[in-house]
Amino acid sequence: MSSRAPAAVPLAQRNVLRDESRLPGLGHRLYPQGDPHARVLLSRLYDVDLSLQQRQCLEIVEQVMHVAAARTDAKPNLDFASAAVC
């Protein structure tokens, strides 16, 4: 992992750990088992040729998903996946 990629993860982790905070882009009341649209969109990120900077961003996305999964039951929704693409 790049030296810059993990810098964003502690902030996301603090947000997940705060009781009063809900991490935007996670959870969907219609899809408690995970938003199928997000799953498809996120999986497509691995099918394209990414630049170094884009790969570093994808590493951050993966770390945020890992931290969120460890702390909550919420899965990425389409908002999260859309932000990951941008």
C-alpha positions in Angstrom: 0.0 0.0 0.0 1.3 3.5 -0.8 2.4 5.7 2.0 -0.3 8.3 1.2 -3.3 5.9 1.0 -3.7 5.0 4.7 -3.8 8.7 5.7 -7.6 8.9 5.0 -8.5 5.7 6.8 -8.0 6.9 10.4 -10.6 9.7 9.9 -13.1 7.2 8.5 -12.4 4.8 11.3 -13.0 7.6 13.9 -16.3 8.4 12.2 -17.4 4.7 12.3 -16.4 4.4 16.0 -18.3 7.5 17.2 -21.7 6.4 18.4 -23.4 9.5 17.1 -21.9 9.3 13.7 -23.2 7.3 10.7 -20.6 6.9 7.9 -22.3 8.2 4.8 -22.4 5.7 1.9 -22.9 2.7 4.1 -26.2 0.8 4.7 -29.5 0.9 2.8 -32.8 0.2 4.4 -34.0 -1.6 1.3 -30.9 -3.7 1.0 -29.8 -4.8 4.5 -27.6 -7.5 3.0 -25.9 -5.0 0.8 -26.9 -2.9 -2.2 -26.5 -5.0 -5.3 -26.0 -1.9 -7.5 -23.0 -1.0 -5.3 -21.6 -4.5 -5.4 -21.6 -4.5 -9.2 -20.2 -1.0 -9.6 -17.4 -1.7 -7.1 -16.5 -5.0 -8.7 -16.1 -3.2 -12.1 -13.3 -1.0 -10.6 -11.1 -4.1 -10.8 -11.8 -4.6 -14.5 -10.3 -1.4 -15.8 -6.7 -0.3 -16.2 -6.1 2.2 -13.4 -3.4 4.7 -13.0 -1.1 4.7 -10.0 -3.2 7.5 -8.4 -6.4 5.7 -9.1 -5.0 2.5 -7.6 -4.1 4.4 -4.5 -7.6 5.8 -4.2 -9.0 2.2 -4.6 -6.7 1.1 -1.7 -8.4 3.8 0.4 -11.8 2.6 -0.6 -10.9 -0.9 0.3 -9.5 0.2 3.7 -12.7 2.2 4.5 -14.8 -0.8 3.6 -12.7 -3.1 5.7 -12.9 -0.7 8.7 -16.6 -0.3 8.3 -17.2 -4.0 8.0 -15.2 -4.6 11.2 -17.2 -2.0 13.2 -20.8 -2.1 11.7 -23.1 -4.4 9.8 -23.6 -1.7 7.1 -22.5 -2.5 3.6 -21.5 0.0 0.9 -24.5 1.5 -0.9 -24.7 3.1 -4.3 -23.6 6.5 -2.9 -20.3 4.9 -1.7 -19.7 3.1 -4.9 -20.4 6.2 -7.0 -17.9 8.2 -4.9 -15.3 5.5 -5.3 -15.7 5.7 -9.1 -15.2 9.5 -9.1 
